[in-house]
Amino acid sequence: MCEFITVLIPAYNEGTRIKNTIQAIKKSIYVDRIVVIDDGSVDTTFETAKKENAEVYRLDRNRGKGYAMNYGLDKVISNSKIIIFLDGDLQETASEVDKLIYPILEDEADFTIAKFPRAKKKGGFGLVKNLAKSGVKFYTGQSIDTTLSGQRAFKTEILKRVGNLPSGYGVEVGMTIDILNMGYRVKEVEVGMTHRETGRDLQSFLHRGKQFYHILLTLIKKI
């Protein structure tokens, strides 16, 4: 049975960015397979990813990041030894993916999380980040700075043990808690990745409010 190093990209309306993201991942010396889950996009995400020769699956409607990640895992988990989740809007900076893979290949960690540079744009007031970090600390005793980062690489055995991932914006926090409590080793890796930053407009605050709510629900369910 083939065992690939697979990049899994849940993407929603990333038609203008997914091309550059896929092309950057192709520069990796480790990645064998790029799989895109089009989460019901209404733009050219699906067509653009297909043109870049990625393996692409399209959901019938927008179902949320957690659902798309679970859908993608069902497609790749049986023949992948390492699975990496990346966002579709990383564009050229997705070429940093090897920094997440290397520590796993060297057995320095069982899973890795990308630590982004400091944001250039003023965003929220840290409520979502503090909730996520405090929640992980409460349930695991470990202090993790990158609890919200969606750029992660895993030994596949971990994801097989975790099973279905939490839905909504609480997926990263829920995963982190479960995996750390199983005793797996994490390494936070500094990368030069960047993606769209939220500001202090109404839409951005509404997004962060929804994120806060989803993470809070995820944490409450673990009581």
C-alpha positions in Angstrom: 0.0 0.0 0.0 1.3 3.4 -0.9 1.9 5.8 2.0 1.8 9.4 0.9 2.7 12.6 2.6 -0.5 14.4 1.8 -1.6 18.0 2.0 -5.3 18.5 2.6 -6.8 21.9 1.9 -10.4 22.7 2.9 -11.2 25.7 0.8 -14.2 28.0 0.5 -14.3 30.7 -2.2 -10.5 30.8 -2.7 -10.6 31.0 -6.5 -8.2 33.9 -6.6 -5.7 32.4 -4.2 -5.8 28.6 -4.6 -3.7 28.5 -7.7 -0.7 30.2 -6.1 -1.2 28.1 -2.9 -1.1 24.8 -4.9 1.9 25.9 -7.0 3.8 26.8 -3.8 3.1 23.4 -2.2 4.4 21.7 -5.4 7.9 23.2 -4.5 8.0 20.9 -1.4 10.6 18.1 -1.4 8.4 15.9 0.8 4.7 16.3 -0.4 3.4 13.6 -2.6 -0.2 14.5 -2.9 -2.3 17.6 -2.8 -6.0 17.2 -2.1 -8.5 20.1 -2.1 -11.9 19.9 -0.6 -14.1 22.6 -2.1 -16.6 23.4 0.6 -19.4 24.5 -1.6 -17.7 27.5 -3.1 -19.6 29.7 -5.5 -16.5 31.0 -7.3 -13.8 29.2 -9.4 -12.1 27.3 -6.5 -13.0 23.9 -7.9 -12.1 24.6 -11.5 -8.8 26.4 -10.6 -7.7 23.6 -8.4 -8.4 21.0 -11.0 -6.4 23.0 -13.6 -3.4 22.8 -11.2 -3.8 19.0 -11.2 -4.7 18.8 -7.5 -7.0 16.0 -6.4 -10.3 17.9 -5.9 -13.6 17.0 -4.2 -16.6 19.4 -4.2 -19.2 19.4 -1.5 -22.8 20.1 -2.5 -23.0 23.2 -0.3 -21.0 25.1 2.3 -20.8 22.8 5.3 -18.0 24.3 7.4 -14.3 23.7 7.9 -14.6 20.8 10.3 -17.0 18.9 7.9 -14.7 19.5 5.0 -11.6 18.3 7.0 -13.4 15.1 8.0 -14.6 14.6 4.4 -11.0 15.0 3.2 -9.6 12.6 5.8 -11.9 9.9 4.7 -10.4 10.1 1.3 -6.7 10.1 2.3 -6.2 8.6 5.8 -5.9 4.9 4.6 -2.9 5.6 2.4 -1.1 8.6 4.0 1.7 8.4 6.6 1.7 12.1 7.3 -1.3 14.5 6.7 -0.9 18.3 6.6 -3.8 20.7 6.8 -3.2 24.0 5.1 -5.5 26.9 4.3 -6.2 27.8 0.7 -5.2 31.4 1.0 -1.6 31.0 2.0 -0.5 31.6 -1.7 3.3 31.7 -2.2 4.0 31.3 1.6 2.6 27.7 1.4 6.1 26.8 0.2 7.0 26.8 3.9 5.1 23.5 4.4 8.4 21.5 4.6 9.1 23.2 8.0 6.1 21.5 9.4 7.0 18.1 7.9 10.7 17.9 8.8 10.3 17.6 12.6 7.9 14.6 12.2 10.2 12.8 9.8 13.1 13.3 12.3 10.9 12.1 15.1 11.2 15.3 17.0 7.4 15.6 17.3 4.2 13.6 16.6 2.5 16.7 15.2 3.5 20.3 14.4 1.7 23.6 14.4 2.7 26.6 12.4 3.6 29.8 14.3 2.9 32.8 12.1 4.8 36.1 12.2 3.0 38.9 14.1 0.1 40.3 12.2 0.7 43.6 10.4 -2.9 44.7 10.7 -4.6 45.5 14.0 -7.3 42.9 14.6 -9.3 42.0 17.6 -8.5 42.5 21.3 -7.2 39.0 21.9 -10.4 37.5 23.4 -10.6 34.6 21.0 -6.9 33.8 21.3 -7.0 34.0 25.1 -10.1 31.8 25.3 -8.4 29.1 23.1 -5.1 29.2 24.9 -6.7 29.2 28.4 -9.0 26.3 27.4 -6.2 24.2 26.2 -4.2 25.0 29.3 -7.2 24.1 31.5 -7.8 20.7 29.9 -4.2 19.6 29.3 -1.9 21.6 31.6 0.2 22.7 28.6 0.6 26.2 27.3 0.3 26.4 23.5 0.6 29.7 21.7 -0.7 28.4 18.4 -4.0 26.9 19.4 -5.9 28.7 16.6 -3.4 28.0 13.8 -5.0 25.8 11.1 -1.6 24.9 9.5 -0.7 21.6 11.1 1.0 18.3 10.2 0.3 15.0 11.8 1.4 11.4 11.9 -1.6 9.7 10.5 -1.9 7.3 13.5 -2.9 10.4 15.6 -5.8 11.3 13.3 -7.0 7.7 13.2 -7.2 7.7 17.0 -9.0 11.1 17.2 -11.7 10.0 14.8 -14.2 12.7 13.7 -13.0 16.2 14.2 -15.1 18.9 16.0 -17.2 21.0 13.7 -17.1 24.8 13.2 -14.3 27.2 14.3 -13.6 25.1 17.4 -11.9 22.3 15.4 -8.3 23.3 16.1 -8.8 23.8 19.8 -10.7 20.5 20.1 -8.1 18.6 18.2 -5.3 20.1 20.3 -6.9 19.1 23.6 -7.7 15.6 22.5 -4.3 14.9 21.0 -2.3 16.3 23.9 -4.3 14.3 26.4 -3.4 11.2 24.4 0.3 11.9 25.2 1.5 12.9 21.8 4.3 15.4 21.4 3.7 18.8 19.8 6.2 21.2 18.3 5.3 24.8 17.4 7.3 25.8 14.3 8.0 29.3 13.3 7.1 29.9 9.7 6.9 32.8 7.3 3.4 31.9 6.2 0.8 34.6 5.9 -2.8 34.7 4.9 -5.8 37.1 5.0 -5.9 39.1 8.1 -9.1 40.4 9.7 -9.3 44.0 10.8 -11.6 46.0 13.0 -14.5 46.4 10.6 -18.0 45.1 11.4 -17.6 41.9 9.4 -14.3 41.1 11.1 -15.9 41.5 14.5 -18.8 39.3 13.6 -16.4 36.6 12.4 -14.5 36.7 15.6 -17.7 36.6 17.6 -18.8 33.5 15.8 -15.3 32.0 16.3 -15.5 32.8 20.1 -18.9 31.1 20.3 -17.8 27.9 18.5 -14.6 27.6 20.6 -16.6 28.2 23.8 -19.1 25.4 22.8 -16.2 23.1 22.1 -14.6 23.7 25.5 -18.0 23.3 27.3 -18.6 19.9 25.7 -15.3 18.6 27.2 -16.5 19.2 30.8 
